[in-house]
């Protein structure tokens, strides 16, 4: 059961999903619900002995019909795998899965926005170690998406397009690029290694991307996540969020993916403390230009021919 209430002081909706209080929390591998169900082993949420990519309804949904939906996307049957470590073909297939779920969920009359994301690492609150993402189908346009639409109006056009043009003209914070996608640390990053991965051409959503653009997006996302792991030689926690147009058909958007990694050093976390939570102003310990240098070097190191396929053991 879930319900929504409006927070008048902040001008935003708050969702209550009280059943989630009892969701599975960091089980041992032998009890992982996202592992395949193997002969002679315990039953899991995935009734197959092996699989590639699986999507199913979240047993502890934040949103559910007739006011949205919540799904789980499991990338691999390897409990110790990662998005960064997927074979390129599997990562590309995941882009198509994301696209299909965006289209199908977005076609529902009770859905106005589809949010695809991954929480990786206990530092960002993940409750299952097995590599997976989630999809929330919102019955409303959430605040961040609303702010992006407001930025479009403020800049007189597509805000991500304008910001990408600025970053390309400057070049100092670009950390990776290919024919269709550019990754950079934003000029006003709020996290030490925040990274935005943006389509070069204006694409409102995954549904507007050609096959080669989805392949380029997968390549760029994997380059960034491998670079994260290389940066401090450890599995790098992050929140990865796919930003797209609302699905109500009335508002625009520009496909891009944002990473919010909480590490500021290999052993220190960036916390949202008094100023961030109480005032809404982020205080940063490192300049985006310095973060970009470190990430650019980590990605370049990992992409060297002799390092192809090399990464941190996860």
C-alpha positions as CSV (number, residue, x, y, z in Angstrom):
1,X,0.0,0.0,0.0
2,X,1.3,3.4,-0.9
3,X,0.0,6.9,-0.6
4,X,1.1,10.5,-1.3
5,X,1.0,13.7,0.7
6,X,2.0,17.2,-0.3
7,X,4.7,19.0,1.6
8,X,3.5,22.6,1.6
9,X,6.8,24.1,2.8
10,X,8.9,22.5,0.1
11,X,6.2,22.4,-2.5
12,X,6.6,18.8,-3.4
13,X,5.0,15.4,-3.1
14,X,6.1,12.8,-0.5
15,X,5.3,9.1,-1.2
16,X,4.7,6.7,1.6
17,X,5.2,2.9,0.9
18,X,5.2,1.4,4.4
19,X,5.5,-2.2,3.2
20,X,9.0,-1.4,2.1
21,X,10.1,-1.3,5.8
22,X,10.1,-5.2,5.6
23,X,12.1,-5.6,2.4
24,X,15.1,-7.9,2.2
25,X,18.2,-6.2,3.6
26,X,21.7,-7.2,2.6
27,X,21.2,-11.0,2.7
28,X,24.1,-13.5,2.5
29,X,24.8,-14.7,-1.0
30,X,23.1,-18.1,-0.4
31,X,19.8,-16.2,0.3
32,X,20.1,-13.6,-2.5
33,X,16.6,-13.2,-4.1
34,X,18.2,-12.0,-7.3
35,X,20.3,-15.0,-8.0
36,X,19.0,-17.7,-10.4
37,X,17.1,-20.6,-8.9
38,X,19.5,-23.5,-9.4
39,X,18.6,-27.2,-9.2
40,X,18.6,-28.3,-5.6
41,X,19.0,-24.7,-4.3
42,X,16.5,-22.4,-2.7
43,X,13.8,-20.7,-4.7
44,X,14.5,-17.1,-5.6
45,X,12.5,-14.4,-7.3
46,X,13.9,-15.6,-10.7
47,X,12.8,-19.1,-11.5
48,X,15.5,-20.0,-14.0
49,X,18.8,-21.7,-13.5
50,X,20.6,-19.0,-15.7
51,X,19.5,-15.8,-17.4
52,X,20.8,-12.7,-19.1
53,X,18.5,-9.8,-18.2
54,X,15.3,-10.1,-16.2
55,X,12.6,-7.5,-15.4
56,X,9.9,-8.2,-12.8
57,X,7.5,-6.3,-10.5
58,X,9.2,-5.1,-7.3
59,X,7.8,-7.1,-4.3
60,X,8.0,-3.9,-2.2
61,X,6.9,-1.2,-4.6
62,X,7.2,2.5,-4.0
63,X,4.4,3.0,-6.6
64,X,1.8,0.6,-7.8
65,X,-1.3,0.5,-10.0
66,X,-3.5,2.5,-10.4
67,X,-0.9,5.1,-9.4
68,X,2.3,4.0,-11.1
69,X,4.6,1.0,-10.9
70,X,7.9,-0.2,-9.6
71,X,10.1,-2.8,-11.3
72,X,13.5,-4.5,-10.8
73,X,15.9,-5.0,-13.6
74,X,18.6,-7.6,-13.0
75,X,21.6,-7.2,-15.3
76,X,23.2,-10.6,-14.9
77,X,23.0,-13.9,-13.1
78,X,26.5,-13.3,-11.7
79,X,26.1,-12.3,-8.1
80,X,29.6,-10.7,-8.1
81,X,29.2,-8.9,-11.4
82,X,28.6,-5.2,-12.1
83,X,27.3,-3.0,-14.8
84,X,30.8,-2.0,-15.7
85,X,31.8,-5.6,-16.1
86,X,29.0,-6.6,-18.5
87,X,30.0,-7.8,-21.9
88,X,29.4,-5.0,-24.4
89,X,26.6,-6.9,-26.1
90,X,24.8,-7.4,-22.8
91,X,25.2,-3.7,-21.9
92,X,23.7,-2.8,-25.3
93,X,20.8,-5.2,-24.7
94,X,20.2,-3.5,-21.4
95,X,19.7,-0.2,-23.3
96,X,17.0,-1.8,-25.4
97,X,15.4,-3.2,-22.2
98,X,15.3,0.3,-20.7
99,X,13.8,1.6,-23.9
100,X,11.1,-1.0,-24.0
101,X,10.1,-0.5,-20.3
102,X,10.1,3.3,-20.9
103,X,7.7,2.9,-23.8
104,X,5.4,0.3,-22.2
105,X,5.1,1.9,-18.8
106,X,4.9,5.4,-20.3
107,X,1.9,4.4,-22.4
108,X,-0.2,3.7,-19.3
109,X,-2.7,6.4,-18.4
110,X,-1.6,6.5,-14.7
111,X,2.1,7.1,-15.6
112,X,3.6,10.6,-16.3
113,X,7.3,9.9,-15.8
114,X,9.5,6.8,-16.0
115,X,12.7,6.9,-13.9
116,X,15.3,4.3,-14.6
117,X,18.1,4.1,-12.0
118,X,20.7,2.0,-10.2
119,X,21.9,2.3,-6.6
120,X,25.3,0.7,-6.3
121,X,26.9,0.1,-3.0
122,X,25.8,0.2,0.7
123,X,27.1,3.8,0.8
124,X,24.1,4.9,-1.2
125,X,21.6,2.6,0.5
126,X,21.4,-0.4,-1.7
127,X,19.7,-3.4,0.1
128,X,20.9,-6.2,-2.3
129,X,24.5,-6.7,-3.5
130,X,23.5,-8.5,-6.7
131,X,23.9,-6.0,-9.6
132,X,20.5,-4.6,-10.6
133,X,18.6,-1.5,-11.3
134,X,15.1,-0.3,-10.7
135,X,12.4,1.5,-12.7
136,X,9.8,3.7,-11.0
137,X,6.8,4.8,-13.1
138,X,5.6,7.9,-11.4
139,X,1.9,9.1,-11.4
140,X,3.3,12.7,-11.5
141,X,6.3,14.6,-12.9
142,X,8.8,14.5,-10.0
143,X,10.6,17.7,-8.8
144,X,14.0,17.2,-10.5
145,X,12.3,16.6,-13.8
146,X,10.2,19.7,-13.2
147,X,13.4,21.7,-12.5
148,X,14.9,20.5,-15.8
149,X,11.8,21.7,-17.7
150,X,12.1,25.0,-15.9
151,X,15.8,25.2,-17.0
152,X,14.6,24.8,-20.6
153,X,12.4,27.8,-20.2
154,X,15.1,29.8,-18.4
155,X,17.7,29.1,-21.2
156,X,15.3,29.6,-24.0
157,X,15.5,26.1,-25.4
158,X,16.8,22.6,-24.5
159,X,19.0,23.1,-21.3
160,X,21.0,19.9,-21.7
161,X,21.8,20.8,-25.3
162,X,23.0,24.3,-24.2
163,X,25.0,22.9,-21.4
164,X,26.6,20.3,-23.6
165,X,27.6,23.0,-26.1
166,X,29.3,25.0,-23.3
167,X,31.2,21.9,-22.0
168,X,32.4,21.0,-25.5
169,X,33.5,24.6,-26.2
170,X,35.4,24.6,-22.9
171,X,36.6,21.0,-23.0
172,X,38.2,21.1,-19.5
173,X,35.6,18.9,-17.9
174,X,35.0,16.4,-20.7
175,X,36.1,13.0,-19.6
176,X,35.0,10.7,-22.4
177,X,33.3,10.9,-25.8
178,X,32.4,8.9,-28.8
179,X,30.4,9.6,-32.0
180,X,27.1,10.0,-30.3
181,X,27.7,10.6,-26.6
182,X,29.7,13.0,-24.4
183,X,30.5,12.4,-20.7
184,X,31.6,15.3,-18.5
185,X,31.8,16.6,-14.9
186,X,29.4,19.5,-14.9
187,X,30.5,23.0,-14.2
188,X,28.4,23.2,-11.0
189,X,28.8,19.6,-9.9
190,X,27.2,18.9,-6.5
191,X,29.1,15.7,-5.9
192,X,32.9,15.3,-6.0
193,X,32.9,13.0,-9.1
194,X,29.4,13.8,-10.4
195,X,29.3,12.9,-14.1
196,X,26.7,13.6,-16.9
197,X,26.5,11.4,-20.0
198,X,24.7,13.3,-22.7
199,X,23.5,12.5,-26.2
200,X,25.1,14.8,-28.8
201,X,22.0,15.0,-30.9
202,X,18.7,16.1,-29.3
203,X,16.9,12.9,-28.3
204,X,13.9,13.3,-25.9
205,X,14.1,9.7,-24.7
206,X,15.6,6.3,-25.4
207,X,12.6,5.7,-27.7
208,X,14.1,8.3,-30.2
209,X,17.6,6.8,-30.3
210,X,18.8,4.8,-33.3
211,X,20.5,1.4,-32.7
212,X,24.0,2.9,-33.1
213,X,23.2,5.6,-30.6
214,X,22.1,3.1,-28.0
215,X,25.3,1.2,-28.6
216,X,27.3,4.4,-28.1
217,X,25.4,5.2,-24.9
218,X,26.2,1.7,-23.5
219,X,29.8,2.2,-24.4
220,X,30.0,5.5,-22.7
221,X,28.2,4.4,-19.5
222,X,30.6,1.4,-19.2
223,X,33.6,3.6,-19.8
224,X,32.5,5.9,-17.0
225,X,31.7,3.2,-14.5
226,X,35.0,1.4,-15.2
227,X,36.8,4.7,-14.7
228,X,35.0,5.0,-11.4
229,X,36.3,1.6,-10.2
230,X,39.8,2.4,-11.5
231,X,39.9,5.8,-9.7
232,X,40.4,4.4,-6.2
233,X,41.0,0.8,-7.1
234,X,37.8,-0.3,-5.4
235,X,34.2,-0.9,-6.3
236,X,32.9,2.6,-6.6
237,X,29.4,3.4,-5.2
238,X,27.1,5.6,-7.2
239,X,23.6,6.5,-8.0
240,X,23.0,6.3,-11.8
241,X,19.8,8.0,-13.1
242,X,18.4,8.1,-16.6
243,X,16.8,11.5,-17.3
244,X,14.2,11.5,-20.1
245,X,11.1,13.4,-21.2
246,X,7.9,12.9,-19.2
247,X,5.6,10.4,-20.8
248,X,2.4,12.6,-20.7
249,X,3.2,13.7,-24.3
250,X,2.9,17.4,-23.3
251,X,6.5,18.2,-22.3
252,X,9.9,17.9,-23.8
253,X,13.2,16.6,-22.5
254,X,16.7,15.5,-23.5
255,X,18.1,12.0,-22.8
256,X,21.0,12.1,-20.5
257,X,22.3,10.0,-17.6
258,X,23.6,11.5,-14.4
259,X,25.9,9.8,-11.8
260,X,26.0,10.9,-8.2
261,X,28.9,9.2,-6.5
262,X,29.3,9.8,-2.8
263,X,33.1,9.2,-2.5
264,X,35.3,12.2,-2.2
265,X,38.4,10.1,-1.5
266,X,38.9,6.3,-1.4
267,X,37.8,6.3,2.3
268,X,35.8,9.5,2.8
269,X,32.2,10.1,1.9
270,X,30.4,13.3,0.9
271,X,27.4,13.6,3.3
272,X,24.3,15.6,2.9
273,X,24.5,17.5,6.2
274,X,23.1,20.7,7.6
275,X,23.7,23.1,4.7
276,X,22.7,20.6,2.0
277,X,19.5,19.4,3.7
278,X,18.6,22.4,5.7
279,X,19.3,25.1,3.2
280,X,19.5,23.2,-0.1
281,X,23.0,24.5,-0.9
282,X,25.7,22.0,-1.6
283,X,29.2,22.7,-0.3
284,X,31.9,21.0,-2.3
285,X,35.5,20.0,-1.3
286,X,36.9,19.6,-4.8
287,X,36.7,21.6,-8.0
288,X,34.9,19.9,-10.9
289,X,38.0,20.6,-13.1
290,X,40.2,18.6,-10.7
291,X,37.7,15.8,-10.6
292,X,37.6,15.7,-14.4
293,X,41.3,15.3,-14.7
294,X,41.3,12.4,-12.3
295,X,38.4,10.7,-14.1
296,X,39.8,11.3,-17.5
297,X,43.1,9.7,-16.5
298,X,41.3,6.7,-15.0
299,X,39.1,6.1,-18.1
300,X,42.1,6.5,-20.4
301,X,44.1,4.0,-18.3
302,X,41.4,1.5,-18.5
303,X,40.9,1.9,-22.2
304,X,44.5,1.2,-23.2
305,X,44.8,-1.8,-25.5
306,X,46.8,-3.8,-23.0
307,X,44.1,-3.0,-20.4
308,X,41.1,-4.0,-22.5
309,X,38.6,-5.8,-20.3
310,X,40.7,-5.1,-17.2
311,X,38.9,-3.9,-14.2
312,X,38.6,-4.1,-10.5
313,X,37.5,-7.6,-9.3
314,X,34.0,-7.2,-8.0
